């Protein structure tokens, strides 16, 4: 028998297996359900069986003994999930957030808690080389919103994604919420003291990133501001993001549908719908944006989606124009949530930007 491992929930197994079979074995041309007959319909043959077993071993951390490789266990995703839970031990059904993290744990993603601003912050971390990329999600978005961007460099690049406190709390006032966010980011920076930071912020989190840059010039070496720009006094930026509640925020914000797991989509929908999302947006209003793009000298890269329904490229250009050491990158046919919609391209832009900076 294999050594004792951390238990795993059945839903986590089903989601991981369904995604692998659909994306890798069927090359994204078809999708399978939990009860799809994998052997009867010829979805799995001897070659793809080896690929599936390798995925289960290397990515899910479960070795299937030779004596358990029997047709009845591979008849469907559901039956295979039952076998894996038996081999590894059953755990209580995980939350969507836990399922996202668990699915990437074997690639080097870790989660931990940090006490800050009177709250317990949830952090996602990847150990690696280089300055630490501090990833700040937009209002209402959980830390796991950065996982599509992080996954290609897990275990290689040092990264920390932070979940802002009160993101899903509709009761906190905008002023209190903003103050807690500031305190939380300072606490994270203190926790990472001694490590140079590249701060990557999405959307309305940009003022938090630039404030950190002004306060910690010795620690923050560069900034990447994604879908961030001048808004003036017009409430249009906030009104468009709140939008019609009948249309989910992710659909309103994207040019093309992001490729997200069921668990990640559930996390994002939970944070970006309903009154709590409006409250989170209100925390960073026009007054918080005023002066956000000035008063610091770190090299800064702005990234704009040319099909962003909330923020025009001209607004991003206006923000970049306020800084001496700024550059602007544009992604055609891309909406507001670049880190979800085009994570690989954003990753390459960040690496190219940092690679062009002079070394100390």
HUTA-V739010 format. One record per run of one state. SS is the DSSP state (H for helix, E for strand, - for the rest). FROM is the first residue (numbers start at 1). LEN is the number of residues. If there is no record, write none. Layout:
ss:SS from:FROM len:LEN
ss:SS from:FROM len:LEN
This chain:
ss:- from:1 len:7
ss:E from:8 len:1
ss:- from:9 len:1
ss:H from:10 len:16
ss:- from:26 len:20
ss:H from:46 len:13
ss:- from:59 len:7
ss:H from:66 len:3
ss:- from:69 len:2
ss:H from:71 len:4
ss:- from:75 len:2
ss:H from:77 len:12
ss:- from:89 len:1
ss:E from:90 len:1
ss:- from:91 len:5
ss:H from:96 len:12
ss:- from:108 len:1
ss:E from:109 len:8
ss:- from:117 len:2
ss:E from:119 len:8
ss:- from:127 len:2
ss:E from:129 len:8
ss:- from:137 len:6
ss:H from:143 len:11
ss:- from:154 len:3
ss:E from:157 len:6
ss:- from:163 len:11
ss:H from:174 len:18
ss:- from:192 len:5
ss:E from:197 len:6
ss:H from:203 len:13
ss:- from:216 len:4
ss:E from:220 len:7
ss:- from:227 len:9
ss:H from:236 len:7
ss:- from:243 len:6
ss:H from:249 len:5
ss:- from:254 len:8
ss:H from:262 len:10
ss:- from:272 len:3
ss:H from:275 len:8
ss:- from:283 len:3
ss:H from:286 len:4
ss:- from:290 len:9
ss:E from:299 len:7
ss:- from:306 len:7
ss:H from:313 len:8
ss:- from:321 len:5
ss:E from:326 len:6
ss:- from:332 len:6
ss:H from:338 len:4
ss:- from:342 len:1
ss:H from:343 len:13
ss:- from:356 len:5
